[in-house]
Amino acid sequence: MLSLSEAARRPESDVGAETHRLAAQGVSGMLVPAAFEEAYYLGVNLPEQLARLFAPVLPTRIDEDLLDTLCEQAQALVRGHALSDDAVQLFYRALKNAGLDSGLLDVRRPDEPRSEQAQVRPPGLAALHALKRLWAQDWTLGAVLARLDDTGGVGVDARPTLLLPAGSRRPDSETQTVRP
């Protein structure tokens, strides 16, 4: 886990352009690296489970009713598995160190508008649940259909996630100023 200022020292391709803009504006927050999400998926064997789940899907002839059902099951898989105890403790420590272990948080991907909110109390379980709900959004029908159109497959790559105090202002990408 990285503070926004620490994340801004990494390439935009790793942390998102918005992360650099937020850090430049002095916004407080935390970035969960893509590697944390990837470790979660691998630790609970989600790639294999999801591959088996979506095996009946034919990209050339999509049954949207079937796909919708499979997407709901995929979201439940992502939300339903537990992170390792070590990962949970790391996440809680990072929340506390970033001053995000209490209050209302927005959890979202850099440069994406969709978010999940959590009313957090120490140690931060609500933030962890919001993080997993956000990850599960990659398995909505719309997201999976878009990947099938773009790549011919349903697989998704891990990406970084921002945790910000709710109501944090987003930097305007063109002017580098903060907007509500």
C-alpha positions as CSV (number, residue, x, y, z in Angstrom):
1,M,0.0,0.0,0.0
2,L,1.2,3.4,-0.9
3,S,0.4,7.0,0.1
4,L,-0.5,9.1,-2.9
5,S,2.9,10.9,-2.6
6,E,4.7,7.5,-2.7
7,A,2.5,6.3,-5.5
8,A,3.3,9.5,-7.5
9,R,7.0,8.4,-7.6
10,R,5.9,5.4,-9.7
11,P,5.2,5.5,-13.4
12,E,1.7,6.6,-14.4
13,S,1.3,3.3,-16.3
14,D,1.5,1.5,-12.9
15,V,-0.6,3.9,-10.7
16,G,-2.8,5.9,-13.1
17,A,-2.5,9.5,-14.2
18,E,-5.1,10.7,-11.7
19,T,-2.9,9.4,-8.9
20,H,-0.1,11.7,-10.0
21,R,-2.6,14.7,-10.2
22,L,-4.1,14.0,-6.8
23,A,-0.6,13.8,-5.2
24,A,0.4,17.1,-6.9
25,Q,-2.7,18.7,-5.4
26,G,-1.8,17.4,-1.9
27,V,-4.9,15.2,-1.6
28,S,-4.7,12.6,1.2
29,G,-5.4,9.0,0.3
30,M,-3.9,5.7,-0.3
31,L,-3.2,3.5,-3.4
32,V,-3.6,-0.2,-3.3
33,P,-1.3,-1.5,-6.0
34,A,-2.5,-3.9,-8.7
35,A,-0.2,-6.6,-7.1
36,F,-2.4,-6.7,-4.0
37,E,-5.5,-7.5,-6.2
38,E,-3.5,-10.0,-8.2
39,A,-2.3,-11.8,-5.0
40,Y,-5.9,-12.0,-3.8
41,Y,-7.0,-13.6,-7.1
42,L,-4.2,-16.1,-7.1
43,G,-4.3,-16.8,-3.4
44,V,-7.9,-18.0,-3.6
45,N,-7.5,-19.6,-7.1
46,L,-10.0,-17.2,-8.7
47,P,-8.5,-17.4,-12.2
48,E,-9.2,-21.1,-12.5
49,Q,-12.6,-20.8,-10.8
50,L,-13.6,-18.0,-13.2
51,A,-12.3,-19.8,-16.2
52,R,-14.4,-22.9,-15.3
53,L,-17.4,-20.7,-14.7
54,F,-17.2,-18.9,-18.0
55,A,-16.2,-22.0,-20.0
56,P,-19.7,-22.3,-21.6
57,V,-19.5,-18.8,-23.1
58,L,-18.9,-18.7,-26.8
59,P,-17.6,-15.2,-27.8
60,T,-19.0,-15.7,-31.3
61,R,-22.5,-16.5,-30.1
62,I,-23.2,-15.0,-26.7
63,D,-26.2,-16.1,-24.7
64,E,-26.8,-12.9,-22.7
65,D,-29.2,-14.6,-20.2
66,L,-26.6,-17.3,-19.5
67,L,-23.8,-14.6,-19.3
68,D,-25.8,-12.5,-16.9
69,T,-26.2,-15.5,-14.6
70,L,-22.5,-16.3,-14.8
71,C,-21.6,-12.6,-14.1
72,E,-23.7,-12.7,-10.9
73,Q,-21.9,-15.9,-9.8
74,A,-18.5,-14.4,-10.7
75,Q,-19.2,-11.3,-8.6
76,A,-20.2,-13.5,-5.7
77,L,-17.0,-15.4,-6.0
78,V,-14.9,-12.2,-5.9
79,R,-16.8,-10.8,-3.0
80,G,-17.1,-14.1,-1.1
81,H,-13.5,-15.2,-0.7
82,A,-11.3,-14.1,2.1
83,L,-8.0,-12.4,1.8
84,S,-5.1,-14.0,3.7
85,D,-4.7,-12.9,7.3
86,D,-1.3,-11.3,6.4
87,A,-2.9,-9.3,3.5
88,V,-5.8,-8.2,5.8
89,Q,-3.3,-7.0,8.5
90,L,-1.2,-5.2,5.9
91,F,-4.3,-3.5,4.6
92,Y,-5.5,-2.4,8.1
93,R,-2.0,-1.1,9.0
94,A,-1.9,0.9,5.8
95,L,-5.4,2.4,6.4
96,K,-4.3,3.4,9.9
97,N,-1.0,4.9,8.7
98,A,-2.9,6.9,6.0
99,G,-5.4,8.1,8.5
100,L,-8.2,6.4,6.6
101,D,-9.3,3.9,9.3
102,S,-12.4,6.0,10.3
103,G,-14.9,8.1,8.4
104,L,-16.5,7.9,5.0
105,L,-14.3,6.6,2.2
106,D,-14.5,6.5,-1.6
107,V,-12.9,3.4,-3.1
108,R,-12.3,3.6,-6.9
109,R,-9.9,2.9,-9.7
110,P,-7.7,5.8,-10.8
111,D,-9.1,7.6,-13.8
112,E,-12.5,5.9,-13.5
113,P,-15.7,7.4,-12.1
114,R,-17.3,4.3,-10.6
115,S,-16.8,4.0,-6.8
116,E,-17.8,2.2,-3.7
117,Q,-18.3,4.0,-0.4
118,A,-17.7,2.7,3.1
119,Q,-18.3,4.1,6.5
120,V,-15.1,2.9,8.2
121,R,-14.3,2.3,11.8
122,P,-11.1,0.8,13.0
123,P,-9.6,-1.6,12.0
124,G,-11.2,-1.0,8.6
125,L,-13.4,-4.0,7.7
126,A,-15.9,-1.8,5.8
127,A,-13.1,-0.5,3.6
128,L,-12.0,-4.0,2.8
129,H,-15.5,-5.0,1.8
130,A,-15.8,-1.9,-0.4
131,L,-12.5,-2.8,-2.0
132,K,-13.8,-6.3,-2.9
133,R,-17.2,-4.8,-4.1
134,L,-15.2,-2.6,-6.4
135,W,-13.1,-5.5,-7.7
136,A,-16.4,-7.4,-8.3
137,Q,-17.6,-4.6,-10.6
138,D,-15.2,-6.0,-13.2
139,W,-17.6,-8.9,-13.4
140,T,-20.8,-7.0,-14.2
141,L,-22.6,-8.0,-17.4
142,G,-21.6,-4.7,-19.1
143,A,-17.9,-5.0,-18.1
144,V,-17.7,-8.6,-19.3
145,L,-19.5,-7.8,-22.6
146,A,-17.1,-5.0,-23.2
147,R,-14.1,-7.3,-22.7
148,L,-15.7,-10.0,-25.0
149,D,-16.1,-7.3,-27.6
150,D,-12.6,-5.9,-27.1
151,T,-10.5,-9.0,-26.6
152,G,-12.7,-12.0,-27.3
153,G,-12.3,-13.2,-23.7
154,V,-13.6,-12.5,-20.2
155,G,-10.3,-12.2,-18.4
156,V,-9.3,-9.0,-16.6
157,D,-6.0,-7.7,-15.4
158,A,-5.5,-6.4,-11.9
159,R,-5.4,-2.7,-11.5
160,P,-4.5,-0.2,-8.8
161,T,-7.3,1.1,-6.5
162,L,-7.6,4.5,-4.7
163,L,-8.9,4.9,-1.2
164,L,-9.8,8.6,-0.6
165,P,-11.8,10.4,2.1
166,A,-15.3,10.8,0.8
167,G,-15.9,14.1,-0.9
168,S,-12.2,14.4,-1.9
169,R,-12.1,16.6,-5.0
170,R,-11.0,15.1,-8.3
171,P,-8.2,16.9,-10.2
172,D,-9.3,18.2,-13.6
173,S,-7.2,16.3,-16.0
174,E,-6.6,19.1,-18.4
175,T,-6.0,22.1,-16.2
176,Q,-4.3,20.2,-13.3
177,T,-6.7,22.1,-10.9
178,V,-8.9,20.5,-8.4
179,R,-12.7,20.4,-9.1
180,P,-15.6,19.2,-6.9
